[in-house]
Amino acid sequence: MSVPNPRYRCPLGRLQPNRSDPEATKREGWREQGILVISPDDDRLDWVERELVQRIGERLYGRRQARHG
């Protein structure tokens, strides 16, 4: 007989917004808390903006590790 395992639901989960759109989460974070989340590989940036994001990231957090595979 196969008995399904009940899923444990963390009580803190109800405090998090149920959002599947990461761009909306980023937009809300910027507008409400001044937190900017951006990838230096974002296609919406031109070369100068990408370079600026890359340099800021390296200065604050060090160089990115090379991707393998």
N, CA, C and O of each residue as an XYZ file, in Angstrom:
276
protein
N       0.841     -1.170      0.000
C       0.000      0.000      0.000
C       0.894      1.245      0.000
O       1.842      1.347      0.779
N       0.580      2.158     -0.865
C       1.362      3.380     -0.987
C       0.648      4.520     -0.256
O      -0.469      4.903     -0.603
N       1.321      5.044      0.758
C       0.750      6.151      1.532
C       1.558      7.405      1.214
O       2.771      7.429      1.424
N       0.893      8.450      0.706
C       1.645      9.663      0.383
C       2.140     10.360      1.649
O       1.444     10.416      2.663
N       3.357     10.888      1.561
C       3.915     11.636      2.684
C       3.278     13.021      2.726
O       3.206     13.700      1.701
N       2.814     13.447      3.903
C       2.261     14.798      3.981
C       3.388     15.817      3.847
O       4.477     15.633      4.391
N       3.108     16.899      3.112
C       4.118     17.950      2.949
C       4.112     18.859      4.164
O       3.065     19.359      4.575
N       5.275     19.065      4.727
C       5.406     19.994      5.832
C       5.449     21.403      5.271
O       6.264     21.698      4.396
N       4.600     22.258      5.754
C       4.581     23.647      5.312
C       5.133     24.511      6.426
O       4.581     24.563      7.525
N       6.211     25.177      6.134
C       6.849     26.044      7.109
C       5.910     27.199      7.454
O       5.342     27.805      6.545
N       5.728     27.523      8.731
C       4.849     28.618      9.108
C       5.343     29.970      8.598
O       4.547     30.896      8.448
N       6.640     30.097      8.331
C       7.164     31.365      7.825
C       6.840     31.579      6.352
O       6.931     32.699      5.851
N       6.463     30.512      5.659
C       6.156     30.618      4.242
C       5.013     31.563      3.941
O       4.981     32.175      2.873
N       4.085     31.691      4.855
C       2.952     32.590      4.599
C       3.338     34.056      4.699
O       2.575     34.924      4.275
N       4.505     34.344      5.249
C       4.966     35.727      5.356
C       5.663     36.205      4.085
O       5.843     37.408      3.897
N       6.054     35.288      3.219
C       6.730     35.642      1.980
C       5.706     35.902      0.890
O       4.676     35.231      0.824
N       5.990     36.881      0.031
C       5.060     37.101     -1.081
C       5.082     35.915     -2.032
O       6.141     35.350     -2.305
N       3.929     35.546     -2.529
C       3.819     34.435     -3.468
C       3.919     35.010     -4.871
O       2.914     35.343     -5.500
N       5.148     35.119     -5.346
C       5.372     35.787     -6.616
C       6.258     34.924     -7.489
O       7.308     34.451     -7.054
N       5.830     34.723     -8.720
C       6.629     33.918     -9.635
C       7.415     34.781    -10.618
O       8.167     34.250    -11.436
N       7.255     36.103    -10.551
C       7.943     37.009    -11.467
C       9.129     37.659    -10.766
O       8.940     38.584     -9.976
N      10.352     37.195    -11.039
C      11.508     37.772    -10.355
C      11.712     39.254    -10.673
O      12.215     39.995     -9.828
N      11.338     39.694    -11.856
C      11.490     41.115    -12.198
C      10.602     41.988    -11.317
O      11.002     43.085    -10.929
N       9.412     41.513    -11.001
C       8.525     42.276    -10.115
C       9.125     42.364     -8.714
O       9.019     43.398     -8.055
N       9.756     41.280     -8.259
C      10.402     41.295     -6.951
C      11.562     42.281     -6.942
O      11.735     43.025     -5.976
N      12.354     42.295     -8.005
C      13.477     43.234     -8.104
C      12.974     44.670     -8.124
O      13.528     45.536     -7.445
N      11.925     44.925     -8.901
C      11.353     46.265     -9.011
C      10.843     46.753     -7.649
O      11.078     47.896     -7.258
N      10.154     45.879     -6.948
C       9.629     46.230     -5.624
C      10.769     46.494     -4.640
O      10.702     47.435     -3.849
N      11.814     45.668     -4.689
C      12.969     45.871     -3.814
C      13.636     47.206     -4.057
O      14.054     47.868     -3.107
N      13.745     47.615     -5.307
C      14.350     48.899     -5.642
C      13.477     50.050     -5.170
O      13.968     50.990     -4.547
N      12.198     49.980     -5.461
C      11.296     51.082     -5.143
C      11.058     51.244     -3.643
O      10.960     52.366     -3.146
N      10.967     50.144     -2.932
C      10.619     50.221     -1.519
C      11.825     50.263     -0.584
O      11.759     50.878      0.480
N      12.937     49.608     -0.973
C      14.069     49.494     -0.064
C      15.378     50.012     -0.634
O      16.392     50.028      0.063
N      15.371     50.436     -1.896
C      16.595     50.941     -2.505
C      17.614     49.851     -2.779
O      18.812     50.129     -2.837
N      17.164     48.620     -2.947
C      18.063     47.493     -3.227
C      18.031     47.219     -4.724
O      16.966     46.995     -5.300
N      19.193     47.237     -5.344
C      19.299     47.005     -6.783
C      19.906     45.628     -7.030
O      20.990     45.317     -6.538
N      19.197     44.813     -7.795
C      19.673     43.479     -8.162
C      19.776     43.451     -9.675
O      18.771     43.540    -10.380
N      21.005     43.324    -10.170
C      21.193     43.336    -11.618
C      22.382     42.467    -11.993
O      23.380     42.420    -11.274
N      22.270     41.792    -13.104
C      23.358     40.970    -13.616
C      24.167     41.792    -14.613
O      23.592     42.540    -15.404
N      25.477     41.667    -14.587
C      26.270     42.366    -15.594
C      26.032     41.810    -16.997
O      26.475     42.403    -17.980
N      25.350     40.698    -17.095
C      25.045     40.101    -18.393
C      23.657     40.489    -18.905
O      23.208     39.967    -19.925
N      22.980     41.395    -18.210
C      21.627     41.808    -18.595
C      21.649     42.481    -19.965
O      22.397     43.435    -20.180
N      20.835     41.986    -20.883
C      20.800     42.505    -22.254
C      20.276     43.932    -22.349
O      20.476     44.592    -23.369
N      19.615     44.417    -21.312
C      19.083     45.778    -21.343
C      20.147     46.839    -21.105
O      19.896     48.029    -21.294
N      21.346     46.405    -20.688
C      22.436     47.336    -20.417
C      23.327     47.479    -21.643
O      23.536     46.522    -22.389
N      23.854     48.701    -21.845
C      24.850     48.864    -22.898
C      26.227     48.511    -22.320
O      26.340     48.173    -21.141
N      27.266     48.589    -23.149
C      28.590     48.155    -22.734
C      29.091     48.938    -21.521
O      29.649     48.348    -20.596
N      28.900     50.247    -21.514
C      29.387     51.094    -20.419
C      28.692     50.710    -19.110
O      29.344     50.607    -18.070
N      27.382     50.499    -19.156
C      26.633     50.134    -17.954
C      27.057     48.758    -17.441
O      27.185     48.554    -16.234
N      27.276     47.813    -18.361
C      27.735     46.479    -17.948
C      29.087     46.550    -17.267
O      29.311     45.902    -16.245
N      29.983     47.334    -17.834
C      31.319     47.479    -17.260
C      31.241     48.113    -15.867
O      31.963     47.704    -14.957
N      30.376     49.097    -15.703
C      30.207     49.748    -14.406
C      29.677     48.760    -13.365
O      30.185     48.710    -12.245
N      28.675     47.987    -13.723
C      28.122     46.985    -12.806
C      29.197     45.962    -12.447
O      29.330     45.576    -11.285
N      29.957     45.528    -13.440
C      31.034     44.557    -13.206
C      32.063     45.111    -12.227
O      32.474     44.415    -11.299
N      32.479     46.346    -12.426
C      33.504     46.936    -11.553
C      32.994     47.159    -10.133
O      33.730     46.942     -9.171
N      31.754     47.583     -9.994
C      31.184     47.763     -8.657
C      31.122     46.415     -7.940
O      31.501     46.312     -6.773
N      30.644     45.383     -8.639
C      30.576     44.053     -8.035
C      31.938     43.539     -7.606
O      32.082     42.975     -6.521
N      32.934     43.732     -8.454
C      34.283     43.269     -8.114
C      34.860     44.034     -6.936
O      35.536     43.454     -6.086
N      34.597     45.335     -6.879
C      35.123     46.125     -5.775
C      34.484     45.718     -4.446
O      35.169     45.633     -3.427
N      33.187     45.470     -4.458
C      32.483     45.131     -3.219
C      32.649     43.671     -2.814
O      32.769     43.368     -1.627
N      32.657     42.758     -3.798
C      32.587     41.334     -3.477
C      33.712     40.489     -4.054
O      33.764     39.288     -3.787
N      34.612     41.073     -4.833
C      35.691     40.308     -5.446
C      35.280     39.785     -6.812
O      34.137     39.945     -7.241
N      36.222     39.167     -7.475
C      35.966     38.658     -8.830
C      35.005     37.481     -8.811
O      34.950     36.709     -7.853
N      34.252     37.368     -9.896
C      33.355     36.223    -10.062
C      34.165     35.003    -10.420
O      35.206     35.107    -11.069
N      33.693     33.846     -9.999
C      34.369     32.599    -10.362
C      33.978     32.226    -11.774
O      32.852     32.471    -12.205
N      34.918     31.632    -12.491
C      34.649     31.192    -13.860
C      33.602     30.087    -13.847
O      33.600     29.233    -12.960
N      32.725     30.108    -14.822
C      31.710     29.068    -14.928
C      32.287     27.858    -15.635
O      32.978     27.987    -16.646
N      32.006     26.698    -15.107
C      32.484     25.453    -15.708
C      31.272     24.655    -16.193
O      30.328     24.417    -15.440
N      31.316     24.257    -17.434
C      30.310     23.355    -17.939
C      29.151     24.028    -18.492
O      28.219     23.371    -18.957
